[in-house]
Amino acid sequence: MTTVVSAAVIIIGNEILSGRTQDTNLNHLAKTLGSWGIQILHCRVIPDIEDTIVTTVNELRAQYDYVFTTGGIGPTHDDITAVCIAKAFGVPIVQSDEIAERIRQRPAPDDVMASRLLMARVPQGARLIDNPTGGPQGFAMENVHVMAGIPRVMQAMLSSLEGKLDSGDIIHSHTVRAFTGESSIADALADIQAQQSNVDLGSYPFLLDGRYGTHLVIRGADQVQLQQVALLVMEAVRAIGEEPIDLGANAS
């Protein structure tokens, strides 16, 4: 039986919802956490609105083993994530002496320093998440991990969590390429999925060198089973008169 450690991601920021900024953090989180045996099962993109952040955090932290947030911990008026996390947990917002000390290492005029020190706000009782870039740290409250929205900073913070989180089985994938439309093989795939309920079987159309086709991707923890299911999928493709291409394990 597959051991699942689940995670949800909350991407916070009006700039994401407006399309001004394109999120890349989810992709990195999914790949990194997946390699650690943590499966992202849910993601939301929400605005910089206090009630929305508080409600979303409280809902998801009760449903998943881990919640990871990105965005909204900077020095401007709309960076309200830390305050919202404190409200979600019902604790005061305080200044972290450790973060403040790191911020003060870069001299600045008083007004600029005052703005920077807003990044030292954390909920009372928070654990700090290291920031190997040298900037202000992120923080965690129970199973909620709060990180920067800037991709290189988020990635650095996430790297510092390696080996510090619970993990389950690592999910692998096996891909078969078929130059056929999804509809021509849909029934066969449904039958295979019904017989192999502990793997996920998905189909993803593509266009390659002017030819339409479908990538048939099998995902699961048991690599031997993935190979067996891949053989069933290839048999199904041959049954409709096409020759499948086995792209192998962990292929895209």
C-alpha positions as a Python dict, from the first residue, in 0.01 Angstrom:
ca = {
    (1, 'M'): (0, 0, 0),
    (2, 'T'): (130, 344, -94),
    (3, 'T'): (224, 572, 194),
    (4, 'V'): (111, 923, 104),
    (5, 'V'): (237, 1241, 267),
    (6, 'S'): (19, 1515, 123),
    (7, 'A'): (75, 1884, 62),
    (8, 'A'): (-120, 2186, -56),
    (9, 'V'): (29, 2502, -206),
    (10, 'I'): (-115, 2850, -161),
    (11, 'I'): (19, 3107, -408),
    (12, 'I'): (-56, 3453, -270),
    (13, 'G'): (-53, 3766, -479),
    (14, 'N'): (-268, 3997, -688),
    (15, 'E'): (15, 4013, -942),
    (16, 'I'): (-28, 3641, -1015),
    (17, 'L'): (-404, 3668, -1058),
    (18, 'S'): (-372, 3974, -1283),
    (19, 'G'): (-127, 3795, -1513),
    (20, 'R'): (144, 4054, -1456),
    (21, 'T'): (369, 3792, -1296),
    (22, 'Q'): (385, 3432, -1413),
    (23, 'D'): (415, 3179, -1132),
    (24, 'T'): (697, 2926, -1157),
    (25, 'N'): (706, 2828, -791),
    (26, 'L'): (443, 2554, -816),
    (27, 'N'): (647, 2365, -1073),
    (28, 'H'): (959, 2376, -855),
    (29, 'L'): (767, 2282, -542),
    (30, 'A'): (598, 1987, -711),
    (31, 'K'): (920, 1846, -852),
    (32, 'T'): (1126, 1900, -537),
    (33, 'L'): (868, 1783, -287),
    (34, 'G'): (781, 1489, -510),
    (35, 'S'): (1145, 1378, -506),
    (36, 'W'): (1128, 1392, -126),
    (37, 'G'): (818, 1172, -109),
    (38, 'I'): (567, 1453, -53),
    (39, 'Q'): (280, 1474, -300),
    (40, 'I'): (114, 1805, -383),
    (41, 'L'): (-254, 1722, -408),
    (42, 'H'): (-403, 2072, -413),
    (43, 'C'): (-309, 2427, -511),
    (44, 'R'): (-484, 2764, -488),
    (45, 'V'): (-393, 3106, -617),
    (46, 'I'): (-548, 3374, -398),
    (47, 'P'): (-538, 3756, -371),
    (48, 'D'): (-380, 3975, -105),
    (49, 'I'): (-700, 3982, 98),
    (50, 'E'): (-678, 3910, 469),
    (51, 'D'): (-999, 3712, 512),
    (52, 'T'): (-923, 3500, 205),
    (53, 'I'): (-572, 3416, 324),
    (54, 'V'): (-679, 3334, 680),
    (55, 'T'): (-972, 3117, 567),
    (56, 'T'): (-768, 2935, 304),
    (57, 'V'): (-478, 2860, 539),
    (58, 'N'): (-710, 2726, 810),
    (59, 'E'): (-902, 2512, 564),
    (60, 'L'): (-601, 2354, 398),
    (61, 'R'): (-383, 2302, 705),
    (62, 'A'): (-661, 2082, 846),
    (63, 'Q'): (-681, 1872, 529),
    (64, 'Y'): (-319, 1813, 428),
    (65, 'D'): (-1, 1704, 602),
    (66, 'Y'): (179, 2018, 485),
    (67, 'V'): (84, 2358, 347),
    (68, 'F'): (337, 2573, 161),
    (69, 'T'): (266, 2938, 89),
    (70, 'T'): (459, 3164, -145),
    (71, 'G'): (439, 3542, -167),
    (72, 'G'): (339, 3834, 49),
    (73, 'I'): (626, 3849, 300),
    (74, 'G'): (804, 4155, 159),
    (75, 'P'): (832, 4513, 292),
    (76, 'T'): (531, 4682, 127),
    (77, 'H'): (176, 4753, 239),
    (78, 'D'): (29, 4459, 47),
    (79, 'D'): (269, 4205, 201),
    (80, 'I'): (27, 4080, 464),
    (81, 'T'): (96, 3706, 471),
    (82, 'A'): (276, 3702, 807),
    (83, 'V'): (-4, 3896, 976),
    (84, 'C'): (-263, 3664, 821),
    (85, 'I'): (-82, 3350, 934),
    (86, 'A'): (-72, 3489, 1289),
    (87, 'K'): (-448, 3549, 1272),
    (88, 'A'): (-507, 3201, 1132),
    (89, 'F'): (-331, 3052, 1435),
    (90, 'G'): (-475, 3303, 1681),
    (91, 'V'): (-138, 3436, 1801),
    (92, 'P'): (21, 3785, 1804),
    (93, 'I'): (255, 3907, 1533),
    (94, 'V'): (602, 3981, 1674),
    (95, 'Q'): (941, 4087, 1545),
    (96, 'S'): (1199, 3812, 1509),
    (97, 'D'): (1528, 3932, 1656),
    (98, 'E'): (1716, 3688, 1433),
    (99, 'I'): (1557, 3815, 1114),
    (100, 'A'): (1592, 4178, 1226),
    (101, 'E'): (1962, 4127, 1292),
    (102, 'R'): (2011, 3988, 945),
    (103, 'I'): (1822, 4281, 789),
    (104, 'R'): (2026, 4539, 981),
    (105, 'Q'): (2349, 4400, 836),
    (106, 'R'): (2267, 4600, 522),
    (107, 'P'): (2281, 4971, 617),
    (108, 'A'): (1998, 5192, 494),
    (109, 'P'): (1831, 5525, 579),
    (110, 'D'): (1590, 5508, 872),
    (111, 'D'): (1276, 5510, 660),
    (112, 'V'): (1405, 5235, 432),
    (113, 'M'): (1519, 5029, 731),
    (114, 'A'): (1176, 5065, 890),
    (115, 'S'): (1020, 4922, 576),
    (116, 'R'): (1272, 4638, 558),
    (117, 'L'): (1206, 4545, 919),
    (118, 'L'): (848, 4464, 827),
    (119, 'M'): (1000, 4146, 684),
    (120, 'A'): (1106, 4049, 1037),
    (121, 'R'): (742, 4005, 1144),
    (122, 'V'): (646, 3649, 1230),
    (123, 'P'): (367, 3489, 1431),
    (124, 'Q'): (461, 3429, 1792),
    (125, 'G'): (607, 3080, 1825),
    (126, 'A'): (710, 3050, 1460),
    (127, 'R'): (1009, 2841, 1353),
    (128, 'L'): (1239, 3010, 1104),
    (129, 'I'): (1311, 2867, 759),
    (130, 'D'): (1667, 2943, 655),
    (131, 'N'): (1730, 3163, 353),
    (132, 'P'): (2066, 3065, 200),
    (133, 'T'): (2058, 3375, -24),
    (134, 'G'): (2132, 3584, 286),
    (135, 'G'): (1801, 3767, 288),
    (136, 'P'): (1530, 3751, 558),
    (137, 'Q'): (1418, 3404, 654),
    (138, 'G'): (1080, 3245, 601),
    (139, 'F'): (895, 3077, 885),
    (140, 'A'): (674, 2782, 976),
    (141, 'M'): (379, 2741, 1209),
    (142, 'E'): (293, 2379, 1280),
    (143, 'N'): (248, 2226, 930),
    (144, 'V'): (233, 2559, 743),
    (145, 'H'): (553, 2675, 574),
    (146, 'V'): (566, 3039, 461),
    (147, 'M'): (817, 3133, 193),
    (148, 'A'): (904, 3416, -42),
    (149, 'G'): (739, 3462, -379),
    (150, 'I'): (1062, 3548, -563),
    (151, 'P'): (1152, 3215, -727),
    (152, 'R'): (1525, 3206, -652),
    (153, 'V'): (1459, 3296, -287),
    (154, 'M'): (1176, 3047, -253),
    (155, 'Q'): (1395, 2776, -402),
    (156, 'A'): (1675, 2857, -158),
    (157, 'M'): (1436, 2844, 138),
    (158, 'L'): (1289, 2515, 20),
    (159, 'S'): (1634, 2362, -16),
    (160, 'S'): (1697, 2424, 353),
    (161, 'L'): (1403, 2196, 442),
    (162, 'E'): (1548, 1888, 276),
    (163, 'G'): (1560, 1599, 523),
    (164, 'K'): (1353, 1790, 780),
    (165, 'L'): (1004, 1689, 667),
    (166, 'D'): (808, 1367, 690),
    (167, 'S'): (794, 1176, 365),
    (168, 'G'): (606, 891, 204),
    (169, 'D'): (660, 682, -105),
    (170, 'I'): (816, 853, -404),
    (171, 'I'): (585, 852, -706),
    (172, 'H'): (745, 746, -1033),
    (173, 'S'): (614, 770, -1387),
    (174, 'H'): (637, 569, -1706),
    (175, 'T'): (542, 714, -2045),
    (176, 'V'): (422, 554, -2368),
    (177, 'R'): (393, 763, -2684),
    (178, 'A'): (117, 681, -2932),
    (179, 'F'): (47, 860, -3260),
    (180, 'T'): (-327, 842, -3212),
    (181, 'G'): (-600, 1060, -3072),
    (182, 'E'): (-720, 1024, -2715),
    (183, 'S'): (-1071, 924, -2822),
    (184, 'S'): (-950, 620, -3015),
    (185, 'I'): (-800, 465, -2703),
    (186, 'A'): (-1018, 612, -2429),
    (187, 'D'): (-1224, 300, -2360),
    (188, 'A'): (-917, 77, -2337),
    (189, 'L'): (-748, 317, -2098),
    (190, 'A'): (-1059, 327, -1880),
    (191, 'D'): (-1057, -54, -1859),
    (192, 'I'): (-688, -62, -1765),
    (193, 'Q'): (-737, 209, -1502),
    (194, 'A'): (-1030, 16, -1349),
    (195, 'Q'): (-814, -296, -1320),
    (196, 'Q'): (-509, -105, -1184),
    (197, 'S'): (-669, 127, -931),
    (198, 'N'): (-351, 199, -734),
    (199, 'V'): (-180, 370, -1029),
    (200, 'D'): (-282, 686, -1211),
    (201, 'L'): (-316, 662, -1587),
    (202, 'G'): (-338, 988, -1779),
    (203, 'S'): (-340, 1087, -2146),
    (204, 'Y'): (-186, 1410, -2277),
    (205, 'P'): (-219, 1516, -2642),
    (206, 'F'): (81, 1654, -2833),
    (207, 'L'): (186, 1770, -3177),
    (208, 'L'): (528, 1649, -3292),
    (209, 'D'): (673, 1703, -3638),
    (210, 'G'): (328, 1772, -3774),
    (211, 'R'): (176, 1458, -3627),
    (212, 'Y'): (-84, 1447, -3353),
    (213, 'G'): (-48, 1195, -3077),
    (214, 'T'): (-102, 1116, -2712),
    (215, 'H'): (142, 1061, -2430),
    (216, 'L'): (7, 792, -2200),
    (217, 'V'): (157, 842, -1855),
    (218, 'I'): (135, 587, -1575),
    (219, 'R'): (219, 708, -1223),
    (220, 'G'): (265, 511, -904),
    (221, 'A'): (504, 402, -631),
    (222, 'D'): (575, 50, -759),
    (223, 'Q'): (809, 69, -1059),
    (224, 'V'): (759, -299, -1144),
    (225, 'Q'): (385, -244, -1161),
    (226, 'L'): (437, 64, -1379),
    (227, 'Q'): (626, -148, -1630),
    (228, 'Q'): (347, -408, -1627),
    (229, 'V'): (82, -144, -1686),
    (230, 'A'): (293, 9, -1963),
    (231, 'L'): (284, -329, -2141),
    (232, 'L'): (-96, -333, -2115),
    (233, 'V'): (-111, 19, -2255),
    (234, 'M'): (113, -74, -2547),
    (235, 'E'): (-106, -377, -2622),
    (236, 'A'): (-408, -146, -2631),
    (237, 'V'): (-234, 85, -2876),
    (238, 'R'): (-140, -204, -3103),
    (239, 'A'): (-500, -325, -3092),
    (240, 'I'): (-609, -10, -3280),
    (241, 'G'): (-340, -56, -3543),
    (242, 'E'): (-73, 181, -3412),
    (243, 'E'): (277, 102, -3292),
    (244, 'P'): (353, 254, -2950),
    (245, 'I'): (687, 398, -2845),
    (246, 'D'): (799, 313, -2493),
    (247, 'L'): (967, 628, -2357),
    (248, 'G'): (1042, 454, -2031),
    (249, 'A'): (1050, 547, -1665),
    (250, 'N'): (1023, 910, -1553),
    (251, 'A'): (1007, 1035, -1912),
    (252, 'S'): (810, 1350, -1985),
}
